[in-house]
């Protein structure tokens, strides 16, 4: 009887919730981080509805309803191609070019008939919204359905996102994740980081937020709160980071690091022809992929030819993820439009991974102890590659400066020097040594927010004080005022004493003079 009673309590505490997941970046590298969470929440009995460009399409997940936005995956690659064609742009130039493209992309996704049907359904109810916290317009989903929300990122959190949740930021100790800086910044880098932080904050507040507010008014209505007000109602923020490979920063309770490869899948057999190719690579092979966003075929023709010339001089098989045929390619280069990356990286004959520095790709390589050469292009890739180089498990090459000798030297250095692979093994062991996986943490905290109908009790006090109080300017001003008043009083007292003593001395002197006469 007692056992039955406990079982009833357990069933009651794990009651199913209605969860809406919104991920509007139509890129596999973003979506793959969220997929395991949707699957696990569905398996735990929750009714999960997702808006995604990469649906799971698993008929066994009877609790999962997917709004398929895969029609938008091709359009997102156009913006990436534009960015790659002008690799000389600085951070602000890239930002100014990127945001109008993204705003237009999100605007079109919100116009999708299935999304419109959901938003217009007066009977639709949710207990929680989990959203990709990159694009501010998605904040309106939580207001529309009047429920708490969890923000989630497939990368480490940018400084602006951390400010939204009331987490301290510091431009010198942990610069923005989109800046290509390591842990110890030079004076020039600290100045650049500080100026960039202020500049991007002002640009976001006065330009980007206005763009998103227009999107919200168009698709949700004109009576929605300002973006910053909606953003500060966040219950939790899940960031795909960990203290081993990212900034070791102080975190408020509402920020949960779920890094650690929760997206990785169990080993699977390679296709027979690929297995035979890699098994026969007796000298070893190099795997070259620029990920799902950056496409190798977008590289300038001159750069592609330089890369091919270098590969022709190497004694290794090169497996290159490339979307088109390459005429007159070297005999040791094998191209394919798609490759099972995780299982390729697990093959014992692999010598090197040439990567764009995407977080998920790097995580898979680290887990398989495969050293890397990084060629970063956009987003957090420059930071990731800089971190890779500074931690000693790979080398970095600027895509605008790919030259034959430099490229070849980097490849041979990483392959022939065992220190890179040894460093990876140690770091991977550190990353694995955690009390629970990133997915387990994400599921536990998701159900925590559901149980308590939000997490306002974890709200950072930083959100409720003005900036000058956080910087202690009022305290410093008060102390300076007290010190000034105290010093002034002391000076006045001292001057009075001096005058009093001076008068006494003068009077005494006059008296002595009179007596002497």
RAQUIPE-V724678 format. One record per pair of residues at least 24 apart in sequence whose C-alpha atoms are under 10 Angstrom apart, sorted by the first residue. I is the first residue (numbers start at 1). GAP is how many residues later the second one is. If there is no record, write none. Layout:
BEGIN
i: <I,I>
gap: <GAP,GAP>
END
This chain:
BEGIN
i: <13,13,14,14,14,14,14,14,15,15,15,15,15,15,16,16,16,16,16,16,16,16,16,16,17,17,17,17,17,17,17,17,17,17,17,17,17,18,18,18,18,18,18,18,18,18,18,18,18,18,18,19,19,19,19,19,19,19,19,19,19,19,19,19,19,19,19,20,20,20,20,20,20,20,20,20,20,20,20,20,20,20,20,20,20,21,21,21,21,21,21,21,21,21,21,21,21,21,21,21,21,22,22,22,22,22,22,22,22,22,22,22,22,22,22,22,23,23,23,23,23,23,23,23,23,23,23,23,23,23,23,24,24,24,24,24,24,24,24,24,24,24,24,24,24,24,24,24,25,25,25,25,25,25,25,25,25,25,25,25,25,25,26,26,26,26,26,26,26,26,26,26,26,26,26,26,26,26,27,27,27,27,27,27,27,27,27,27,27,27,28,28,28,28,28,28,29,29,29,29,29,29,29,29,29,29,30,30,30,30,30,30,30,30,30,30,31,31,31,31,31,32,32,32,32,32,32,33,33,33,33,33,33,33,33,33,33,33,33,33,34,34,34,34,34,34,34,34,34,35,35,36,36,36,36,36,36,37,37,37,37,37,37,37,37,38,38,38,38,39,39,40,40,40,40,41,41,41,41,44,46,47,47,48,48,48,49,49,50,50,50,51,51,51,51,51,52,53,66,67,67,67,67,67,68,68,68,69,69,69,69,69,70,71,71,72,72,72,72,73,73,74,75,75,76,76,76,76,77,77,77,77,77,78,78,79,79,80,80,80,80,80,80,81,81,81,81,81,81,82,83,83,83,83,84,84,84,84,84,84,84,84,84,85,85,85,86,87,87,87,87,87,88,88,91,91,91,91,91,91,92,92,92,92,94,94,95,95,95,95,95,96,96,96,99,99,99,99,99,99,100,100,102,103,103,103,103,103,103,103,103,104,104,106,106,106,106,106,107,107,107,107,107,107,107,108,110,110,110,110,110,110,110,111,111,115,116,116,119,119,119,119,120,120,120,127,127,127,127,127,128,128,128,128,128,128,128,129,130,130,130,130,131,132,132,133,133,133,133,133,133,134,134,134,135,135,135,136,136,136,136,136,136,136,136,136,136,136,136,137,137,137,137,137,137,137,137,137,137,137,137,138,138,138,138,138,139,139,139,139,139,139,139,139,139,140,140,140,140,140,140,140,140,140,140,140,140,140,141,141,142,142,142,143,143,143,143,143,144,144,144,147,147,147,148,148,148,148,148,148,148,148,148,148,148,149,149,149,149,149,149,149,149,149,149,149,149,150,150,150,150,150,150,150,150,150,150,150,150,151,151,151,151,151,151,151,151,152,152,152,152,152,152,152,152,152,152,153,153,153,153,153,153,153,154,154,154,154,154,154,154,154,155,155,155,155,155,155,155,155,155,155,155,156,156,156,156,156,156,156,156,156,156,156,156,157,157,157,157,157,157,157,157,158,158,159,159,159,160,160,160,160,161,161,161,162,162,162,162,162,163,163,163,163,163,164,164,164,164,164,164,164,164,164,164,164,164,165,165,165,165,165,165,165,165,165,165,165,165,165,165,165,165,166,166,166,166,166,166,166,166,166,166,166,166,167,167,167,167,167,167,167,167,167,167,167,167,168,168,168,168,168,168,168,169,169,169,169,170,170,170,171,171,171,171,173,173,173,174,174,174,174,175,175,176,176,176,177,177,177,177,177,177,177,177,178,178,178,178,178,178,178,179,179,179,179,179,179,179,180,180,180,180,180,180,180,180,180,180,181,181,181,181,181,181,181,182,182,182,182,182,182,182,182,182,182,182,183,183,183,183,183,183,183,184,232,232,232,232,233,233,233,233,233,234,234,234,234,235,235,235,235,235,235,235,235,235,235,236,236,236,236,236,236,236,236,236,237,237,238,238,238,238,238,239,239,240,240,240,241,241,242,242,243,243,244,244,244,244,244,244,245,245,245,245,245,245,245,245,246,246,246,247,252,252,252,252,252,253,253,253,253,253,254,254,254,254,254,254,254,255,256,256,256,256,257,257,257,258,258,258,258,258,258,258,259,259,259,259,259,259,259,259,260,260,260,260,260,260,260,260,260,260,260,260,260,261,261,261,261,261,261,261,261,261,261,261,261,261,262,262,262,262,262,262,262,263,263,263,263,263,264,264,264,264,264,265,265,265,266,266,267,267,267,267,268,268,268,268,269,269,269,270,270,270,270,270,270,270,271,271,274,274,274,274,275,275,275,277,277,277,278,278,278,278,278,278,278,278,279,279,279,279,280,280,281,281,281,281,281,281,281,282,282,282,282,283,283,283,283,283,283,284,284,284,284,284,284,284,284,284,284,284,285,285,285,285,285,285,285,285,285,285,285,285,285,285,285,286,286,286,286,286,286,286,286,286,286,286,286,286,286,286,286,286,286,287,287,287,287,287,287,287,287,287,287,287,287,287,287,287,287,287,287,288,288,288,288,288,288,288,288,288,288,288,288,288,288,289,289,289,289,289,289,289,289,289,289,289,289,289,290,290,290,290,290,290,290,290,290,290,290,290,290,291,291,291,291,291,291,291,291,292,292,292,292,292,293,293,293,294,294,294,294,294,295,295,295,295,296,296,296,296,296,296,297,297,297,297,297,297,298,298,299,299,300,302,303,303,303,303,303,303,304,305,305,306,306,306,306,306,307,307,307,307,307,308,308,308,309,309,310,310,310,310,310,310,310,310,311,311,311,311,313,314,314,314,316,316,317,317,318,318,318,319,319,319,320,341,342,342,343,344,345,345,346,350,351,351,351,351,351,351,352,352,352,352,352,352,353,353,353,353,354,354,354,354,355,355,355,356,356,356,356,356,356,356,357,357,357,357,357,357,357,357,357,358,358,358,358,359,359,359,362,363,365,365,366,366,366,366,366,366,366,366,366,366,367,367,367,367,367,367,367,368,368,368,368,369,369,369,369,369,369,369,369,369,369,370,370,370,370,370,370,370,370,371,371,371,371,371,371,371,371,371,371,371,371,371,372,372,372,372,372,372,372,372,373,373,373,373,373,373,373,374,374,374,375,375,375,375,376,388,389,391,391,391,391,392,392,392,392,392,392,393,393,393,393,393,393,393,393,393,394,394,394,394,394,395>
gap: <434,438,30,31,32,433,436,437,29,30,31,432,435,436,25,26,28,29,30,31,32,111,431,434,24,25,27,28,29,30,31,109,110,111,430,433,434,24,27,28,29,30,31,45,106,107,108,109,110,111,432,27,28,29,30,31,45,106,107,108,109,110,111,128,130,427,431,27,28,29,30,31,45,46,105,106,107,108,109,110,111,121,122,125,129,27,28,29,30,31,45,46,107,108,109,110,111,120,128,129,131,27,28,29,30,45,107,108,109,110,111,116,117,119,129,130,27,28,29,30,31,46,107,108,109,110,111,112,115,129,130,27,28,29,45,48,78,81,82,83,85,86,107,108,109,110,111,114,27,28,29,44,47,48,51,77,80,81,84,107,109,110,26,27,28,43,44,45,46,47,48,49,50,51,79,80,83,267,25,26,27,43,45,46,47,49,50,264,265,266,25,26,45,263,264,265,125,126,234,262,263,264,329,330,331,332,24,102,123,124,125,262,263,328,329,330,24,101,122,123,232,24,122,230,231,232,328,119,120,121,122,207,225,226,228,229,230,231,327,406,96,97,98,118,119,120,228,229,405,227,228,226,227,228,229,403,407,225,226,401,402,403,405,406,409,25,26,92,405,24,25,399,400,402,403,401,402,405,406,399,401,79,80,78,80,81,77,80,79,80,81,58,59,63,64,80,57,56,48,45,46,47,48,51,44,46,47,40,41,43,45,46,39,38,41,33,34,36,37,32,220,219,26,30,25,26,29,217,215,216,217,218,221,215,220,26,214,213,214,215,218,297,298,212,213,214,216,217,218,216,211,215,294,295,210,211,214,215,216,293,294,315,316,213,214,215,314,290,291,311,312,313,311,312,87,88,105,109,287,288,104,107,108,111,284,285,105,108,109,113,284,107,111,112,36,105,108,109,112,113,108,111,33,32,33,34,105,108,109,111,112,107,111,29,31,32,106,109,30,105,107,108,109,111,112,107,27,28,105,106,108,109,110,107,108,104,103,104,25,26,100,101,24,99,100,322,323,324,326,327,107,318,319,321,322,325,326,317,106,107,108,316,106,105,106,24,28,98,104,105,106,24,26,27,73,74,77,25,72,73,75,76,77,79,80,91,92,94,95,72,74,75,76,77,78,79,80,82,83,90,93,74,77,78,89,93,73,77,88,89,90,91,92,94,95,73,75,76,77,79,80,81,84,85,86,87,90,91,75,79,88,91,92,77,81,82,87,90,76,77,80,303,306,307,85,86,87,88,301,302,304,305,306,307,308,82,84,85,86,87,88,297,300,301,304,305,306,83,84,85,86,87,88,104,295,296,299,304,305,80,83,84,85,86,87,88,104,84,85,86,87,88,103,104,105,106,290,84,85,86,87,88,104,105,84,85,86,87,104,105,205,206,83,84,85,86,91,104,203,204,205,224,225,82,83,84,85,86,90,91,101,102,103,203,224,80,81,82,83,84,98,100,223,81,222,38,41,42,37,40,41,44,70,71,76,75,77,89,90,93,65,68,69,299,300,63,64,65,66,67,68,69,70,73,296,298,299,66,67,68,69,70,71,72,87,88,89,90,294,295,296,297,298,66,68,85,86,88,89,293,294,295,296,297,298,82,83,84,85,86,87,88,292,293,294,295,296,81,82,83,84,292,294,302,28,80,81,82,24,27,79,24,25,26,27,74,75,76,72,73,74,75,72,208,71,204,207,69,70,202,203,204,205,206,207,200,201,202,203,204,205,206,200,201,202,203,204,205,207,196,199,200,201,202,203,204,205,206,207,201,202,203,204,205,206,209,64,65,201,202,203,204,205,206,207,208,209,63,64,65,203,204,207,208,206,227,228,231,232,221,222,223,226,230,220,221,222,225,210,211,214,218,219,220,221,222,223,224,206,209,210,213,218,219,220,222,223,205,208,200,203,204,207,208,199,203,119,120,198,118,197,189,196,187,188,147,183,184,186,187,188,118,139,142,143,146,182,183,186,137,138,141,140,206,207,208,209,210,202,204,205,206,207,191,201,202,203,204,205,206,203,182,185,186,189,181,184,185,178,179,180,181,182,183,184,100,101,104,172,178,179,180,182,100,103,104,107,168,171,172,173,174,176,177,178,179,98,99,100,101,102,103,105,106,170,171,176,177,178,98,101,175,176,177,178,180,97,100,101,175,176,78,96,99,100,103,77,78,99,76,77,75,76,77,79,72,74,75,78,71,74,75,69,70,71,72,73,74,77,68,69,45,65,66,70,68,69,72,40,42,57,39,40,41,66,69,70,71,72,68,69,70,71,37,69,34,35,36,37,51,68,69,33,34,35,67,32,33,34,66,67,68,31,32,33,34,63,64,65,66,67,68,131,29,30,31,32,33,34,47,48,62,63,64,65,66,67,68,25,28,30,31,32,33,34,47,59,63,64,65,66,67,68,86,125,129,30,31,32,33,34,47,52,54,57,58,63,64,65,66,67,68,83,85,30,31,32,33,34,47,53,64,65,66,67,68,84,85,30,31,32,33,49,50,52,64,65,66,67,68,72,30,31,32,64,65,66,67,68,71,84,85,86,87,30,50,64,65,66,67,69,70,29,46,64,66,69,63,65,85,62,64,82,83,84,26,27,28,61,24,25,26,27,28,60,24,25,26,27,28,29,24,25,100,101,100,100,96,97,98,99,100,101,98,24,99,96,97,98,99,101,95,96,97,100,101,24,25,96,95,99,93,94,95,96,97,98,99,101,93,96,97,100,95,94,97,98,34,35,33,34,32,34,35,25,31,34,34,24,25,26,25,24,24,25,24,65,60,61,63,64,65,70,42,59,60,62,63,69,41,58,61,62,40,41,42,57,26,30,41,25,26,28,29,40,41,43,24,25,26,27,28,29,30,31,39,24,25,26,27,24,25,26,26,65,59,63,27,55,57,58,59,60,61,62,63,65,57,58,60,61,62,64,65,53,56,57,60,24,51,52,53,54,55,56,57,58,59,24,44,45,50,51,52,54,55,24,40,43,44,46,47,48,49,50,51,52,53,54,24,38,39,42,43,48,49,52,24,34,37,38,40,41,42,24,25,36,24,25,26,27,24,36,31,29,32,33,36,27,28,29,30,31,32,25,26,27,28,29,30,31,32,34,25,26,27,29,30,25>
END
